[in-house]
Amino acid sequence: RGVWLEETDPLARDSWLAVGELGGGGRADRILMAASVQPADLERLFAAAIVREARIEPGPSGRLRAVRIERIGRLVLRETLDEAPSADLIHAALLDQVRADGVAGLPWGEAGRALRARADFLRGLGEADAPDLGDAALLEDLDAWLGPALAGLRSLSDLSPARLEGALAAHLGHAAQRRLDALAPARWTAPTGNSFAIDYAAPGGPRVEVRVQEVFGLSTHPAVAQGRAPLTLALTSPAHRPIQTTRDLPGFWRGSWREVRAEMRGRYPRHVWPEDPASATPTARAKPRGT
C-alpha cells in the first residue's frame, strides 16, 4: 500500500521517513506520525544489513547496462547507473537472458536451423552417435557452446546468425561434423552436377526441390543415411512449377511420366522431353534454337 502526507506538512519534502502511525484510507494510508531520517543515519544504524549488488537490464537502445543498488531487504537506499559494466557481468547477463527466453529465441539463420534439423533427423532414425542439438540439450550446455560466441557483445541483437552457426559447429567438433555430413548431407547433387539444399525439417522427411530435367538419367531413387531414408523429390517444370512429388523415381518414370511428358511438351516445346527419361541425358538448359 502507498502512504501520503499533506503537501503543506513540514515532512512532505523529506526523502526518508520513519513512520510510526498510519490512518486508514482507500488506496493509500495517511501518515499520522513520522520522523525524518537521513540516509547517513540508515547507513550507520543498519550497516551490517546493507546489501550491495549490480543488476543488468536493457537500456533505451536495447543494449545492456548495469544498475548498482544498495538496499536493506526490499528497501532500496541508492540506485545508480553504470554505463560501462564489466565484460564478465554483461556476459553472464546475456547467458541468463537466453536461459529465460529459451534457445528458440536466438537469431537462428537458415544454415543454423538446417544444421539442427539434420541432427534431429538422424536422432529420429535412431542413429546412436547423432548429436543432440535440441533446445533442452543446448540449454543444459549453454555456457560451453554459446559462451564464447557472446564475448564482447552488449546485446543478443548483436549476435549474428553466422556467428551463432559457427558456435554450434564448434560445439559439434570435427569428427561429429564429418559424421553428420556423411549421413545427412546439407545438399544433394543432381545428375547435372548442380547441387540443391535438402530440407530435413519438411513434413514426410528430407525433401529436395529440383527441375525434372535435371534428374534425367537417374534410374535409382536417391537416399540419405546410407540408403535408409529416401529423399522426397519435389519435381518442377522449367519454370519451377510443381509437377510431381515422389519417393519412387523409377516408379514415376514407368507410370505417370507419359501424361506429364505430354503436358510438358505442349507447354515447354523448347525443352527436351524424352520417352525414356531413366536413360536420357540430364540437362538444365533448353534446346538450342533451330533444333
N, C-alpha and C positions, 0 to 999 in steps of 0.2 A: 504494500500500500504506500501511497505517497503521503507526504505531510506538507503543511503550508503555514506561512506566517502572514500577518497583515503587512502590506508594503510599508506602512508607517512604523512598524515595530523596530526598535533600535538594533535588534539582532538580524534583521532581514538581509543585511549586506555581508554578513559573515560567511566565510566559506565552509566552516565546520561548526557544528553544534552538538553538544551532549544533551540529548532530550530526556527530560525527566517525567513529563506528563503530556498526554495527548487527549484531545477531545474527539468524540465520535463524529464522523462526517459521512459523506457519500463515497466518492472515490478516493478521498484523501482526508487524513485527520489533521485537525488544527493543533499546532504546538501551543500548549498552555504554559509550559515551564521548560526552560533550557538555559544553557550557559555556553558562551563562546569557547571554542577550543582552537588552539594554534597548531599547525602542522608539526612544529618543532616539539610541542608537548606530546603529540601522538608518537613521534619517533623516539622520544626519550622514555615515555612510560611503557611503550609496547615494543621496544627494540627487539626483544627475543622472538616476537611473534610476526615480525615483518618478513614477508616473502618477496624476493626479487626474481623476476623471470622475464624472458623475452618470448614474445609470440610473433608468429609470421602470419601476415594477412595480405590479400591483394590490395594494391593501391588503386587510384583512379585510372591509371593506364593499364591495369591488369598485371603489372609486374609486382613481385612480392617485396614487401618491406617489413622491417621488424618494429614491433611495438614493445617498448620496455616498460614494465609495470612494477610498481611497489604496492603491496596490498597487505591488509590484515584480514585474513579469512576472505570474505567476498567484498570487503570494503576496500576500494581502490584509493590509495593515497595520492599516487602520482602516476601519470602516463605520458610517455614521451615517444616521439617517432625517431627511428634510426633509419635514415635513407640509404645507408651503406652497411647493411648487416653482413656478418661474416659469410664466406662461401659455404662453410660447413652447415650453418644454420639454414641457409637457402636450400642447400642440397637435401637436408633432412626433411624440410617442409614440402619440397616437391614430391619426394617419395611418399610422404604421408598423404598428400593430395591424391596421388594415384591409388593408394590403398583405400581411400574414402570413396573415390569416384569409380574405381574399377578399371581394369586393363582395357575394356572395350571403349572407354572414353579417350584413349590415346589417339593421336593423329595418324592412324594407320593409312598407308598408301596402298595402291594396287599390289605392289610387289610384296609388301609385308603381309597383307591379307592372304595373298596366294601362297606364301610360304607356310603360314599357319594352316591353311586349308589342305595343303599337301600332306603335312604331318598328321592332321586329323583323319584324312582319308586312309593312310596306312594303319593308323591305330584301329580304325573301323574294320580293316581287313584282318585284324588280329596279329599284325606284324610285331613280333616281340621287341625288336630293337627300335621301334618307331619313337621319336621324341615326343614328349607331351608338351605342346605349346598352347594348351587350353588356358582359359582365364585363371582358373584356380591354381594351376601349376606355376604360371608366370607370376602370380601374386605371391606365392609362397617363396619364390626365389628372386623377388623383386630387386633387392639391393645388389645382388651379384650380376644380373644381366642388364638392368636398366640404369643402375647407379652410375657407371662410367659414362653413359651417354648424356647424363644430366649435368656433367661437370661444366661449370662456367655459365649455366643458364640461369635466368632470373624468372622465367615463366614457362609453363608447359607449352604455351603457344610458340615458344622459340624452338621447340623440338620438331625438326623436320621429319617427314616420312622416311627419307633416305637414311637419316641418322638412326631412326628407330629400327629400320630394317637391318642396318649394319649391326646394331646391338643384338638383335635376335640371331643373326647369322653367327656372330662371335660366340653367343651363348651355345649354339649348336656344336661348334667345333668342326674342324676339317673332316674328320672321319665320318661323323654323323651327316654332315652336308653331302659328302660323296655318296653315302648310302641312300640318302633321300633322293638325290639326283638320279641314281641308278634305278630305283624302284618307282619313283613318282616324279619324272622329269617335268620341268616347268613348261616345256614346249614339245610339240610333235612335228617331225619333218615329213612333209608330203613327198610323193614320188617326183615332183618337180624340183625338189630341193628347197622350197620355201618352208619356213617353219611357222607354226601357229601356237598361240598360247592355249594351254589346257586349263579349263575351268573345273577345278576339283570340288568347288562348292555347288556345282549345278545339281538340280534335282535329278536323281537317277544315276548319279555317278559322273566321273570325269568326262568332259564334253569339249569337242573341238568344232569350230565353225570353219568350213573350207568350201571353196567353189568345187563343184563336182568334177570339172575337167582336170583338176589337179590331183585327183585320185584315180584317173585312168591308169590302167596297168597294174592296179593293186588287186590281187586275187585272194588275199587273206585279210581278215579284219584286224586292224591294229589294236594293240592292247598295252597296258602298263602292268607294273607289279609282277614282272616275269610271266606275263600272259594270264594272270589271274583275273584281271579286270579289263574287259573290252571297252574301248573308247566309244562314247556316243558321238557319231559323226553327224553334225548338222550341215547337210549338203545344200549349197546355194547355187543359184543361177549366176551367169557372168555379171549380172547387176546386183549380186549379193542378196537376191530374194530367196527365201526358203523354198526348197522343192522336195526335200525328203530328210527325215531323221531316222537313222538306223544304227543298230548294233550288230548287224549282219550284212556287211557289204556284198559278199558273194551272193547272198540270197536276193539282195536288191538288184544286182546285175542280171540274175536269172529270172527275176519276177517282174516287178513293175517298171523296170528301166525302159521297156518298149514304149509304154504310154508316155513316160517322162520324155524320152527321146523325141517322140513325135511332136509333143508340145514345144520343146526347146528348139527344134529345127525350124518351126514356124515363127517362133518369137525371136530367135537369135541366129539368123541364117549365115552370118559371117563367122560362126564358130563351128568347130568340129564336133559331130555327134555320132560316134561310131556305133555299129550294131553290137560289137563285142568289146565293151569298154575294159574288161578284165585284161585284154591283151593289147589294148591301144596305147599309144604314146601319150603320157600326161602332158598337159600344156597349161600355161597361164595366159596365153595370147589368143587373139582371133586369127582367122586365116588371113594370109597376105591378100592384098587387094588383087582382083583379077583371077582368083582361084576359086 
